[in-house]
Amino acid sequence: MQTISSTDIDGMERFYRANLVNSLTGFKSVSLIGTANAAGKTNLGIFSSIVHIGSNPALVGYINRPIKAAPHTLANIEATGTYTINHIHPEFLPQAQQTSAKYDESISEFEAVGLTPQYLEDIAAPFVLESKVKYALTLQQIIPISLNDTFLVIGKITSIHLEKNILNQDGFLNLDQVPSLSCNGTGTYYLANAIADLPYAKPNQ
């Protein structure tokens, strides 16, 4: 077995180190976060750091990179208090990946990559029309992480919009039927297949 020390990691070339540490955490969900600024200018960015925080209340978090590297999504969320998270599917993966490019604030990634903004109900932030699993959130808390100048952004789910026939009677979503993608690293994507449906674990059972 190969062993890599923290000294080895610190001495690695920047992009090599990023690829290693990012892929080490394993397969992750990957989604597009849709926002708009106070004037209604849309923004769309790809994120693989989205995490379930809790179900009651229904909270979801994501990590926003340092302000200098990724300012627009966080600024829009702070300005309006609302945003959307949209699953990515194979048919528009190239467009989704392209949103990671550093576009100027004056340019909407929706327009730049060819995805369609969709407005549902009275939600100010745009959804991605092409996405089959998407939800809206209202900002609850932004927690600065001083270790690397990133931010944990926590939102409360206010509405969920799903493709028909993927929601089970027990509330479980069959995301492999859509299918929703996962990723590892910064540009490698995967399809997932369910291999087991195990019961809730209890001691001695």
C-alpha positions in Angstrom: 0.0 0.0 0.0 1.3 3.4 -0.9 1.6 6.0 1.9 1.5 9.7 1.3 2.4 12.0 4.2 1.2 15.5 5.0 4.7 16.7 4.1 4.3 15.1 0.7 0.9 16.7 0.2 2.2 20.2 1.1 5.0 19.8 -1.4 2.9 18.8 -4.3 2.2 20.9 -7.4 -1.0 22.9 -7.0 -3.3 21.1 -9.4 -1.9 17.6 -8.6 -2.6 18.3 -4.9 -6.1 19.6 -5.7 -6.9 16.5 -7.8 -5.6 14.1 -5.1 -7.4 15.7 -2.1 -10.6 16.4 -4.1 -10.9 12.8 -5.3 -9.9 11.3 -2.0 -13.2 12.1 -0.4 -15.0 9.9 -2.9 -18.0 10.3 -5.1 -20.0 13.4 -4.5 -23.3 14.8 -5.7 -22.9 17.6 -8.2 -25.5 20.3 -9.0 -26.0 23.7 -10.5 -26.8 26.6 -8.1 -28.9 29.3 -9.7 -29.0 32.8 -8.4 -29.9 36.3 -9.4 -28.7 39.7 -8.1 -30.9 42.4 -6.8 -31.4 43.7 -10.4 -32.4 40.3 -11.7 -29.2 39.4 -13.5 -28.9 35.6 -13.4 -25.9 33.5 -12.4 -25.3 29.8 -12.6 -22.4 27.8 -11.0 -21.5 24.1 -10.6 -20.9 22.8 -7.1 -19.9 19.4 -5.7 -19.8 20.4 -2.1 -23.5 20.2 -1.4 -24.4 18.3 1.8 -27.5 17.3 3.7 -27.5 19.2 7.0 -30.8 18.0 8.5 -34.4 17.0 7.6 -36.4 18.9 10.3 -36.1 21.6 9.4 -35.0 20.7 5.9 -31.5 22.2 5.6 -28.9 21.9 2.9 -25.4 23.3 3.0 -22.7 24.0 0.4 -19.1 25.3 0.6 -18.5 28.5 -1.3 -14.9 29.0 -2.3 -13.0 32.2 -1.2 -14.6 35.4 -2.3 -11.7 36.3 -4.7 -12.2 32.9 -6.5 -16.0 32.7 -6.6 -17.8 35.9 -5.6 -21.0 36.0 -7.6 -23.1 33.1 -6.2 -22.5 34.1 -2.6 -23.1 37.8 -3.3 -26.4 37.1 -5.0 -27.5 34.9 -2.2 -26.7 37.5 0.4 -28.5 40.2 -1.7 -31.7 38.3 -2.3 -31.8 35.5 0.4 -32.9 32.9 -2.1 -31.3 30.4 -4.6 -32.0 27.1 -6.4 -30.1 23.8 -6.6 -30.5 21.8 -9.8 -29.3 18.2 -10.4 -27.2 17.6 -13.5 -28.0 14.9 -16.1 -25.9 13.5 -19.0 -27.8 15.3 -21.7 -26.5 18.7 -20.6 -23.3 17.8 -18.7 -20.9 19.8 -21.1 -23.0 22.9 -20.5 -23.0 22.4 -16.8 -19.2 21.9 -16.6 -18.7 25.1 -18.6 -20.3 27.1 -15.9 -17.2 26.6 -13.9 -15.4 29.1 -16.2 -14.8 32.5 -14.6 -17.3 34.6 -16.5 -17.5 38.3 -15.7 -20.4 39.4 -13.5 -22.1 41.1 -16.4 -22.4 37.8 -18.3 -25.1 35.2 -17.3 -23.8 31.6 -17.4 -27.3 30.6 -18.6 -26.8 32.6 -21.8 -23.1 31.7 -22.1 -23.5 27.9 -21.9 -27.0 27.5 -23.5 -29.1 26.5 -20.5 -32.6 27.8 -19.8 -33.6 29.9 -16.8 -36.9 28.8 -15.4 -39.0 30.8 -12.8 -41.5 28.9 -10.7 -44.1 30.2 -8.3 -42.9 33.5 -6.8 -39.2 32.4 -6.4 -36.8 35.2 -7.4 -33.9 32.8 -8.2 -33.9 30.9 -11.5 -34.1 27.1 -11.8 -32.5 25.2 -14.7 -35.3 24.2 -17.0 -33.4 21.1 -18.2 -33.0 19.7 -14.7 -35.4 17.0 -13.6 -34.7 17.3 -9.8 -34.5 20.8 -8.4 -35.3 22.8 -5.2 -35.4 26.3 -3.9 -33.9 27.5 -0.7 -33.9 30.5 1.5 -30.7 31.6 3.2 -30.4 30.7 6.9 -26.8 31.1 7.8 -23.4 31.8 6.3 -20.5 30.4 8.4 -17.0 31.7 7.5 -14.2 29.1 7.7 -11.1 31.0 8.6 -8.8 28.0 7.9 -9.0 28.6 4.1 -11.3 31.6 3.7 -14.3 29.6 2.5 -17.9 29.7 3.6 -20.5 27.2 4.7 -23.8 28.4 3.3 -26.9 26.9 4.8 -30.3 27.2 3.3 -33.8 25.9 4.2 -35.7 24.1 1.4 -38.9 26.0 0.4 -40.0 23.9 -2.6 -39.1 20.8 -4.5 -39.8 20.1 -8.2 -39.4 16.6 -9.5 -39.7 14.5 -12.6 -42.7 12.2 -12.3 -42.4 8.7 -11.1 -39.1 8.9 -9.2 -40.6 9.6 -5.7 -41.3 6.4 -3.8 -44.1 5.9 -1.3 -41.6 6.0 1.5 -40.2 9.4 0.3 -37.0 8.0 -1.2 -35.9 9.4 -4.6 -34.8 7.0 -7.3 -32.2 9.3 -8.7 -30.6 6.6 -10.9 -33.7 6.6 -13.0 -33.4 10.3 -14.0 -30.4 9.9 -14.0 -28.6 12.4 -11.7 -24.8 12.5 -12.0 -22.1 12.3 -9.3 -18.5 13.4 -9.6 -15.0 12.9 -8.3 -12.4 15.5 -8.6 -13.1 18.6 -10.7 -14.1 17.2 -14.0 -14.8 13.4 -13.9 -18.5 12.4 -13.7 -20.3 9.1 -13.0 -23.6 7.4 -13.3 -24.8 5.6 -10.1 -26.7 2.3 -9.9 -28.5 1.1 -6.8 -27.1 -2.2 -5.6 -29.0 -2.7 -2.3 -32.0 -1.4 -0.3 -31.1 -2.3 3.3 -33.5 -1.8 6.3 -33.0 0.8 9.0 -30.3 -0.6 11.3 -31.2 -1.4 14.9 -29.0 -3.1 17.6 -29.1 -6.9 17.5 -31.3 -7.0 14.4 
